[in-house]
């Protein structure tokens, strides 16, 4: 599945090298965005049938690790070894 990165509101696309920042999941279903500066981001699926978005990032200046901030619609979230996983 493909995921695209947006700003905090989910309205403006984030670009890398003048192209939209899109990642594919691997065989285990993991997607990874590399070298993101601090701030909040919205990750959206590119599948129109399975429309889903997740807010993640850092809210505080001294926050060392990015966190996921699920909305009320996102119900199945797990944290294992410091990594967030979402079952779709």
C-alpha distance (Angstrom), angle and dihedral (degrees) to the residues before:
residue distance angle dihedral
X1 . . .
X2 3.79 . .
X3 3.80 125.2 .
X4 3.80 127.8 -166.8
X5 3.79 126.7 -155.7
X6 3.82 121.1 -128.0
X7 3.80 136.3 174.2
X8 3.81 121.2 -89.0
X9 3.82 93.7 -80.5
X10 3.79 92.8 48.0
X11 3.80 93.1 -123.9
X12 3.83 106.2 99.7
X13 3.80 121.5 56.7
X14 3.80 119.6 -128.0
X15 3.81 113.1 -127.7
X16 3.81 132.1 -152.4
X17 3.81 118.2 -170.2
X18 3.84 91.0 -8.3
X19 3.85 91.7 -57.0
X20 3.83 129.9 99.6
X21 3.81 111.6 -92.1
X22 3.83 102.8 -111.8
X23 3.81 126.9 164.4
X24 3.79 132.2 -172.1
X25 3.79 125.0 -141.0
X26 3.78 119.3 -116.1
X27 3.83 127.0 -131.3
X28 3.82 91.4 -74.8
X29 3.81 91.8 50.3
X30 3.82 96.0 -108.2
X31 3.81 122.0 143.6
X32 3.80 123.1 -169.2
X33 3.80 131.1 -163.9
X34 3.82 111.6 -161.3
X35 3.82 132.2 -151.2
X36 3.80 99.7 7.5
X37 3.80 118.1 167.6
X38 3.80 119.4 -130.1
X39 3.79 117.4 -74.5
X40 3.78 139.5 78.3
X41 3.79 123.8 -61.4
X42 3.78 136.6 -177.3
X43 3.80 119.9 -137.3
X44 3.81 115.6 -158.3
X45 3.77 132.4 -174.5
X46 3.77 115.8 -119.0
X47 3.82 91.9 -143.3
X48 3.84 109.5 103.2
X49 3.83 91.5 -157.2
X50 3.81 95.4 53.3
X51 3.81 100.5 40.6
X52 3.81 110.2 -177.3
X53 3.80 136.1 151.5
X54 3.81 133.2 -171.9
X55 3.80 128.3 -164.7
X56 3.81 115.4 -141.5
X57 3.79 140.9 156.1
X58 3.79 139.1 78.1
X59 3.81 124.4 -42.1
X60 3.80 99.6 -180.0
X61 3.80 129.6 55.0
X62 3.82 94.3 -127.7
X63 3.81 94.2 45.6
X64 3.82 107.0 120.7
X65 3.80 101.1 -169.2
X66 3.77 131.8 43.4
X67 3.80 117.1 -113.3
X68 3.75 134.0 -160.3
X69 3.80 116.9 -118.7
X70 3.80 104.7 -162.0
X71 3.78 120.4 -161.7
X72 3.77 124.3 -133.8
X73 3.81 89.4 -91.8
X74 3.82 92.9 59.7
X75 3.78 105.8 78.4
X76 3.81 109.2 159.2
X77 3.82 110.0 64.8
X78 3.82 127.4 144.9
X79 3.80 132.6 -175.6
X80 3.81 116.2 -150.1
X81 3.80 122.8 171.3
X82 3.79 92.3 -16.8
X83 3.82 93.7 -52.9
X84 3.78 124.3 111.3
X85 3.78 119.0 -136.8
X86 3.78 127.4 -170.8
X87 3.79 123.6 -158.2
X88 3.76 113.4 -144.0
